[in-house]
């Protein structure tokens, strides 16, 4: 589909922030159904392993899902990892649930990337919250790693 900027602006009121993907690319390459299923399952498995390791409070395994180039809006990998090690040191009992998961391969560029969005429910003795999260995953050495994450 091709759409002008003016037409996209006219659609803005009905596009839901964080729920309506708009992909802008010079060239899209469609995958065969069997390839799509395999690649989607691979990324789903990486996402579930990340969630499971986080819920288990296995800090080393949890941090292994992140790229050394990982960043948030406030921290680089080193600062963020130190914060996670501190938070998980007491091994609090947590429950983490992911719903409304969206997996979209990021078009273009030489490196394989994907945008993953979901509703995250986090419950512990101290925190109970649900919010929409977005992560950018990148393939490093044939493994999916998280490059960026933040709330949307």
LINBEL-V673803 format. One record per pair of residues at least 24 apart in sequence whose ideal C-beta (glycine too) atoms are under 6 Angstrom apart, sorted by the first residue. I is the first residue (numbers start at 1). J is the second residue. Records with the same first field share a line. If there is no record, write none. Layout:
# LINBEL-V673803
I = J  J
This chain:
# LINBEL-V673803
18 = 132  152
21 = 104
25 = 107  108
28 = 107
40 = 103
43 = 103  114  144
46 = 144
51 = 96  98
54 = 96
55 = 94  96
57 = 88  91
59 = 85  88
65 = 146
66 = 146
67 = 140  145  147
70 = 147
71 = 148
72 = 150
73 = 150
92 = 124
94 = 124
95 = 123
96 = 122
97 = 121
111 = 138
112 = 139
113 = 138
